[in-house]
């Protein structure tokens, strides 16, 4: 990486725009960056870091990057031009800032922006790559191979940090080295081993707890027959399984002894009972005992016949129990073999899609080929843009032709139109004059038209009202006649009712009640209603009809009066002329007004047309002049487009090669990248599975050997599934129970004796039978209790034994994982130096750094000092990250903290340069052509300063340039290429030149 040019605007202490030409400074190999304290020397390095990574070094993060001296409208910007990995790039970054609003008061926030450009040497111009912050960060990190922290340690060598590193303890050194070399994966291995240890310990403790619970159950089953207590142990304690099994053996032995005693007591009672019942059951008991003895002999014979099969079953069970320890390794090996077979198939399919060139290439070679193809694919971006630009040029060329034809049409149309302008304007002015005269006539006729229309309307109303008056008069006469008839009808009905009122009153008489007319209580001859009698309802209906008719009459008379009044008013307004004559006069005025109004309505349109014609004349004159100008300038533009198209076509032909187009070439490369990447991944997976299969075979062979098998296949053959295991165990238990039962029968003394005894006297034995029977029952009860105790202890013992057998592999796994975890964590007794795995890796890196630093330290110290790595333990702490200095004058090795101030400076400088070389190699060997060293030279004497500068000057042999950041005055005489930072009230400025 080589820096070329740096532009700074409104950044840090720099209020205006500043530029640093690193090419000019680097030509001398060694240059000085100096200035008073606070001027902004370090800000120049911050600007370099900000341009590359978008942030400044860690100790200065969080503050504002904008200069307080900058004008409000000046935006903060840093532009860095550099060469890295053979590519010349330009990085521009603008942090977010508060700018004044364009309208109104206050400020508005502008977002951060970034640009990345690359110099195209054949074209001699810059081409844009991306404006994405994320893409720029990924591109720079990939090209440099270093994170921001590593860059700040390797390129911007902070002497203060390395002086502290030189004197620091192992823990502080570990933190710095861990950030630089990224050893988090080794710490993750330590953590994973610790997690596996805790998981295995949990399983072992759970199995121990289950075994201890079985021990307590056996203690409850044994009761008080065992004087020795159960061992007081907890889950996870060593020897728990052996202690429980030993106590169980003692309990079973004691229970069997108690069972034997109870059995003997029962036998004695039964003998006494047999003697007591000898006479009573002589023949029957003898026959029963003889049959029992014979059956026992037959069962013993059958057991003897099956003894060989029983021994084979026992041997089979023992081999199966041993094979259970090999089962996990067998399962792991089968799974690994299947995985390897699939991985190998995947690799073969992936390689089949590649050309023969990559037939023997490994995963690394395939990955490198994929990266090469990806780089070629990235290089086609310029060709794509050229192809797109050619299409744009073609469109522009066609557009120029279309514009030329359009301009010719414009010139022709404008010339034709302008030639007729005078006659057009005269016609429009004539139309305007005629329309103005018509508007005057229309106003005069409008004054006359309204009275004529009013008289015509009144005459028509007069004629209508005359007819309405006649009709209203006729309706009044008819209403009057109907009212007279209704009154006469009502009066006739009233008279008829009065004549028959006596019959109506008689209808309400009641015997014994007084008459309303005469007051008599007797009614000898009441009047009777005759035919046609008119009642009260009929009279009232006739009265109602008369009243309605009279109201109708009054309403019609009122209407007649209204119509007569309206007729008089209309006659007064219309005059005496007939309606037809008034209509002819109104129509004539309306026609003349319409004609005048129609002629006058064109006045506005004529004026608008004249205005539009004048504007059209101006527009066509302007268009004619603009078209003439475009025609004159189009020729030079057409020639420029043709030259650019010819240049781009040559570049495009070279880029697409044998492919038909850039897209086809890109498709070829994309497919090649995909196939190579897939093949590389498949090759890595196949190699990994092959190694794991080999490890699984080794673990399986080791497990089979420890279990006592000659081969893993023998161990696999010895395994039993759950059903076969249960069946075999059932057969063994049945044979053992049958053998115990036969042995017990054959061991009965009374049965053997009874087989040869003569019949007994039943009558003499009946006298003691009752007491003997009671004693037999008591002895049998005691024997049964002892038998149940033995059976329960046997069951629990078998269960505990199974738990111990299952616990064996778990405990072995726990022991192995615990040893690895403690060894990686540095707490194992086998780890004599108490080094953690991560510390071990960092110690190796520190050893490389010390070796690289010594090459320069010996020159700086005239061969006196050598840096060496030490893995000695520091007190009670862990070891591995010690750093000592060997003094050639005394031959002694001593701590770096004993160095003087100047010695510490050049030792830390040598350490920083060594670390830069190691980190560079670790990051992929990126060449670093520009380095910066910050302060510390003031502590050196003249001779040491010369030696240090000689070492720094020797970096030119590797074509490096070194920038020294210092305010030591003596360096200005020794270093000619200088960059001075001058501070002032309006901000700092940079001055570049010789000292």
ABEGO torsion letter per residue (X at the ends): XBBABBBBBGBEABABBBBBBAAAAAAAGBBBBBEBBGAGAAAAAAAAAAAAAGBBBAAABGBBABBAABBAABBBBBBBBBBBGGBBBBBBBBBBBBBBBABEBEBBBBBBBBBBBBBBAAAGBBBBABABAAAAAAAAAAAAGBBAAAAAAAABBBAAAAAAAAABBAAAAAAAAAAAAGAAAAAAAAAAAAAAAAAAAAAAAAAAAAAAAAAAAAAAAAEAABABBBBBBBBGBBGAAAAAAAAAAAAAAAAAAAAAAAAAAAAAAAAAAAAAAAAAAAAAAAAAAAAAAAAAAAAAAAAAAAAAAAAAAAAAAAAAAAAAAAAAAAAAAAAAAAAAAAAAAAAAAAAAABBAAAAABBAAAAAAAAAAAAAAAAAAAAAAAAAAAAAAAAAAAAAAAAAAAAAAAAAAAAAAAAAAAAAAAAAAAAAAAAAAAAAAAAAAAAAAAAAAAAAAAAAAAAAAAAAAAAAAAAAAAAAAAAAAAAAAAAAAAAAAAAAAAAAAAAAABBBGBBBAAAGBABBABBBBBBBGBBBAAAAAAAAAAAAAAAAAAAAAAAAAAAAAAAAAAAAAAAEABBAAAAAAAAAAAAAAAAAAAAAAAAAAAAAAAAAAAAAAAAAAAAAAAAAAAAAAAAAAAAAAAAAAAAAAAAAAAAAAEABABAAAAAAAAAAAAAAAAAAAAAAAAAAAAAAAAAAAAAAAAAAAAAAGBABAAAAAAABBBAAAAAAAAAAAAAAAAAAAAAAAAAABAAAAAAAABBBBBAAAAAAAAAAAAAAAAAAAAAAAAAAAAAAAAAAAAAAAAAAAAAAAAAAAAAAAAAAAAAAAAGABAABAAGBBAAAAAAAAAAAAAAAAAAAAAAAAAGGABBBBBBABBBEABBBGABBBBBBAAAGBBBBAAABBAAAAAAAAAAAAAAAAAAAAAAAGGBBBABBBBBEGAAABBAAAAAAAAAAAAAAAAAGBBBBBBBABAAAAAABABBBBBBBBAAEBBBBBEBX
